[in-house]
Amino acid sequence: MNGHPTVGELEKFLRGSAAPEVNRQVVRHLLAKCSPCRASLEGIGWGPERRERVVSLLAGDPDELPDGMAVVESYDYEESFANAWEVCRRELDSPTREVSPERETVEEDLQLDELLAGAEDRVPERRFVELLLARSHAVRYHDAAAMLRWARVARLLAERCDAETVGGAAALADLRARAWGQFGNALRVTGRLRKSATALERASGYAAAGTGDRSLRAELASWTASLLIFERQFDRAIALIDEAAGIARSLGRRRDLAWCLSNKAIATVYSGRADEAIRILDEAMRLVDRSDPRLLLTVFHNLIYCYVEAGHLQEALALFPQTRSVGEEIQDELVMLRLLWQEARILCELGLLEEAEAQFARAREGFIEHDLAYEAAVVSLDLTAVYVKLGLTVEVRRTVADILPVFSSLRVGRELLASLIQLQQAEDQTQALHLIRALSRELVAGPKLPPSV
């Protein structure tokens, strides 16, 4: 589909009968605050009342509507909107085109003609699966969708392996644990948290039947901890990180230990202890080899995040140029987007609101281009805070209206959706900013760099 979706396509989207590419394009246009699309939706009856009705239906009991939410009786909300968002959810939950189970083969999933030439009719060997896992791991920072695709193929092939070809039942269990673990971690990175939890549980089950490989156990603990951080289970996450850190110390792996400490700092700052998180990152910094730019950037970047959260803006400003220099050395587009997001937060805290608005908007557009709906929506929330401070009430309401469908499709909790509706209706600046801060805490997202993907 080129350009803006047509009215007919929007109507199919609302009925839940649109093609997957139409659903994706509609969501992208909503996130991008597309005025023509908003006008088209309003023209076919999808105004503020209906939008709020959709959110209420998705959040829970359709009879429990907040005050002021009118129901247009002539429209079948129950069927049309429920179907539409179910289609949207399925599309966002699948990084590739839909494939029937019996046709979910390696070639169809990735079209790896050069890699799979002559391999279709043989049982995949351990080395082949490990190669796929390595490729998934290699693209983790700059192409999350590819990370997930490679991991899916590795998981499929690992399930086709047999004990004889990989060195015994315990070795096979380890291989499948690694494949399911990488798959679960890739699901987390791409925002599919429920599926991630299922996959990581499967990985843990295989690991329990394996060789007892401590490195594997540490890796699974770290990945699971990252998921628990998103689920706001900080104490459990920190316990798992400490387990992984203990293994790294015992094996003499300074780099792995630094990653663990960086992850622990994120869990700590999200739990409201920014100064403690700073101390943890200072410890991590002492372990970092300056010739390792990726790790150095992660610790620097997360330290800036913690400085901002702790209100230490001068320290954040002092560290930012060096951090940006390392980021430019790495030449990773997603890293630079997160740096842009970080810079916008600093500008906002310094009161440079017009500059912050421009940076947030650029970051959001970049995440939209990368099909990272969750990050784009969270940046939009930061942008909303700027609009509140600037007194741009119309922009506040429009931006919240644009991100409501996205958060709805991502199946966030009903309390969060209710808070978004409340934010859209808030008249008082103090109340609006309080709601945004509360929402940001609940979303557990920000411009930090994931330490263990």
N, C-alpha and C positions, 0 to 999 in steps of 0.2 A: 504494500500500500504506500503510495507516494503522497507527500503533503499532508493535509489535514484529513481526518476521517470524515466521510460523508454523513449526512443525517441518517441515511439508511443503515450505514455501518454502526453508528451510535445506537440506533434503535435495536439492532441485532445484539450489540454489546449488552444493552439493558435487559434483553430477553434471555441472555445466556446462550445465544445461538451463533455468535460471531466466530470467525476463524481465529486460531491462536495468535497469528500475527496482528490481527485487528485489535485483540485485547491488549497485546503488548503496546501497540502504538497509542491506544487511547490512554493507558496508564501513563505513558511517557508524556503525552500532551498535557494531562492533568498536572503532573509534577512540574512541568515547565510553565505552568500558569498561562496556558494558551487561551487567549481571549476569544478567538473565533470558535474554538471548541466549546468553551464555556457558554458562549452565546447560543451555539447550536443546541447544547443540552438544555439550556433554559427554554429554548424555543419549542422543544418537544416535552416540556413539563418537568424537567429535572432541576427545579429551583432549590433554594435553601431548605424548605420544609421537607421535600422529598429526600434530600441528601441526609438530613438528620434522621428521617424515618429509616433509611437504609442502615445507618449506624446502629440504631436501636434494635433493629431486627437481627443484625449480625452479633450484637453484644449479648443478646439473651432474650428475655421474655418480651414479645412484641406488645403485650398489654401494659408493660411498665414504661410508659413514655414520660420523659421529663415535661414539665409545664411548658406550654407554648408550642408544642409539636403537634401541628394539625395533621389530620389524615385525609387525603383526597380520596373519597370513596369510589370514584369512578375509575381508579387505577388499581390494578392487581399487584400491589407491592409484594405480597408474600411470595408469589411465584416468580415474578419477573426479576426482582432485585436479588432474591436468594439465588436464583439460577445464574444471574449475571456475575455475582461475586464468587460463586463457586467455580465458575469457568475461569475467572480472573485469578483466583487462588491457585487453581491447578496449573495455570500457565506460569505464574510466578514461581511455582514449586518445581518446575521442570526446566533445566538449563538448556535442554536440547529438544528437538522435535519429538512428538509422541511416537513411541515404538511399541508395537504389541509384544507381549512377553515371548511368544514363540519366534519373533524376528529380532529380538534384542541381541544381535550378534556384534562381535567386535568391529567388523567392517562397517556395518550399518551405523554404529554409534559414533565412530570417529573417522571413518573413511581413511584408515591408515594403510592405503594400498602398498606403499613401499615397505612398511614394516611387517605387514601380514602376508606378503607374497609367498605362497607355497606353504603357509602355516595353518590354513583353515581346517585341514583334515587330520591334524595330529593333536595329541593331547599336549597342552601347553606345559612347558617345563618351568621349574622354579626361577631360573635366570630370566626367563621371558617376563614373568610376573614382576620380578624385582626391577626390571628395566622400566616397565610401565609405572610402577610406584615412584621410581626416581624421576621420571618425566613429570608426573603429577606434582611432586615436591618442588621441582625446579621452577615451575611457573606460578608458585603459590602467591607471589607478591604482585605480579603484574597482570595475571589473567585467571581470575577465580573460576570462571566458567570452564576454561580448559583444565584447570586443576581438578574440577569435579568430573569432567568427562574421562580423563585419564584414570582417575581413581575408580570410577565405575567399571571400566574395562578390566583393570587389575583385579577388582573384586569378582567379576564374572569369571575370569580365567582361573583365579585361585580356587573357586568352587569346582572347576572342572579338573583340577589336578587330582592325582591320587597319591597315596602314601609312598608307593614304590618309586615314583618318579622324583620325589623330593627328599627322600632319605628317612622315611618312617612316619608313623602317625603323629608323633610329637612335633616333628619338623613341619609337617603339613598344617598342624594346628597353629603353629607360630606364623606361617606364611599367611594363612587365612586371617589371623588376628591383625597382622600388619595391613593387609588389604582392606579389611573392614574398618580398621582404625583410620587409615588414610581417607577412606570414603566418608566416614563419619566426620572427620575434621574438615574435609572439603565441603560437606553439607553445612557445617557450622559457618564456615567462612562466607558461603553464599546465602546465609540467612535462613536456612531450612532447619531450624533448631529442633523440632520434634523428631524429624527423620534422623538428625544427627545423633540424638540421644539413643534411638533404637539401634543405629549402626554401631555406636560405641559400646553399647551393652553386648551386642553380638561379638564384637572384638574381644571384650573382656572374657566372655565365655570361652572363646577359642584359646585365649592366652592361658586360662586356668588349666586347659588340657595339654598345654605345650611343654616346652623344655624348661620353663622357668627363667628364660632370658631376662636379665635385669634391665638391659637397655630397652627392650620392648615394653617392659612394665613401666619404666619411667616415661616413655613416649606416650603410652596410653593414659597414664596419670596426668600428664601435662595437657594432652588434648581434652580430656574430660574436664579438667579444671577450667580450661578456657570456656567450655560450654556452660559450666556451672556459674561462671562470672556473668555471662549473659542472662542466666536465670536468677541472678541476685542471691545465689547461695554461696556467699563469700567465705564463710567458715569452712564449709566442705571443700571449696576450691583451694583455699590456703593449705588445708591438711594434705590434699593431693599434691600440691606444688612442693610442699615440704618433703613429701615422700620422694618425688622425682629429684629434688635438690640433694637429698641424702644419698641417693644412688650416684648422682653426678660427682659428689664429693668423694665417695668411696672408690670410684673408678678414676679419679684424678682428671675429670673433664671440666676444666675451667670455663670453657665456652658454654657448655650445656648448663652449668651452674649459673652463669650470668643471665642466660635466657630465663631460667627458672625464677631468678630474683626479679627480673623485669616483669614477668607475669604476676608474681606475688605483689609487686608494687601496684599494678593495675587493680587487682582485687582489693588491695588496701585503700587506695584512693577512692574507689567506688563505694567503699563502706564508710566513707566520711572521714578518713584519717590521712589527709594529704601530707602533713609534715612527716608522719611515720613512713609514708610511701617514698618521700624524698630521701630519707635515710637509707631505705632499702636500695634505691637506685644508686646512691653514692657508693654503697658496698658493691653493687654490680659493676660500676664504673672501674673499680680497682681491678676487676678481673678481665676487662676488655682489652684485647689486642688492638692497638690503633691501626693495624693493617687489615682489620676486619670491618669495612665500612658499613655493612648492613647491620651488624650488631651495634656498632658505635652510634649509628643513626637512630636505631630503635631506643637505646638508652637515653640519648640526648632528647629525642622527640618526646618520649614519655615523661622525662624530667621537666620539660617545658610545660606539658599538660598539668603535671602536679604543682608546679610553681604557680600557674594561673589559678588552679583550684584553691591553693593555699593563700592566694592574694599577694604573692611575691612577684609583682609585675616587673620590677627592675631586674631580678635574676632571670626571668623569662626573656626579657628583651636582650640581656647581655649574651645569652646562650643561643638566641635564634639565628644570628648570621652564620655562626659556625655550623649549626645544624643544617641550615639551607645549603651551605657549601658542600657538606657531605652528601646531601640529597641530590644535588646537581651532579656530583661525581658518579652516583649510582645510575642516574638517567632512567628512572622508573616513573611512568606517568601517574600511577596511583599514589606513589609516595609523594610526588609533588602536589597532587590534589589535597592530600592530608596536611601537608605543610601549608598550603594555601588556606585551608580550613583553620589550622592552628593560628596562623597570622591574623585571620579575621577575628578570632576570639580575643587575641591580645588587643587589636585595634578597638574592639567593642569595649573591653574593660578600661581602656585609656580614654574612652569617650569620643573617639574618632568614628562617629557612627556612619557618616556617608561613605568613608573608605571601607569600613567593615561591611556595609551593605553590598558594595561592589564585589568584595572578595568572597563573601558567602554565596552570592549569586553565581559567580564563576565556578566555585567549587561544586555547587549543586548541579550546574549544567554538565560538568565533567562526570559526576557520578551517574547522571542520567544517561550520558553517552556510553558509559560502561555497563549499563543495565543493573546498577547497584541501587535498587529502589529503596532499600532500608536506609543506606547512608544519605541518599538524596533527600529523603523525607526528614531525617534528623537534622541535616543542614538547614532545611526549610524551617525547622523549629527554631534554630538559632537566628535565622533571618527574621522570623516573626518577632523575636525579642527586640531586634533592632528597630523594626517598624513600630513596636509598642513605644519604645523610648523616643522615637521621632514623632509620635502622635499620629501616625498614618493608619487610622482606624480601618479604612477601606482595604488597604493592603493587608492588614492583619487578618481580616475576615476572609479575604480572597485566598491568602496563603494557607490558612487553616482548612478552608473548603477544599483546596487542592490536595492536601496531604491526608485528609480524612479517609478517602477511598483507598489510598495506598496502605495506611495502617490497618484499615479494616480487612483488606485482602491478605495482609500478613498475619492476621489472627492474633493481634495483641489483646490484652484483657479488656473486659467491659469497663472497668474503672478508668483505664487510660483513655478509652474512647469517650467516656462521659466527660473526662477532664478536658479533652480537646473541644467538645461541644461547648463546655462552659467557657473555655478560652475564647472561642469564636464570638460568644455573646457578652464577654466581659467589657464593662464600661470604664472601670477604674484601672489605671496603669499599674498600681501596686499589686492589685489582685491578679492582673494578667501576668506580670513578671513572676509572681509567686507560683502561679500555675505552670509556667514554662519551666521554672527551676525544678518543680516537683516532677514534671513529665520527663525532663532530661535525666533525672536520677532513676526513674523507673525504666527508661529505655536502655540504660547502661550502654551508651554509645557516645563516641566523641572522636576527635581527630587523632587519637593515639594510634600507634602502630601495633598491630597484633604481634605479640612476642613469640608465639609458638605455632604459627601456621606452617 
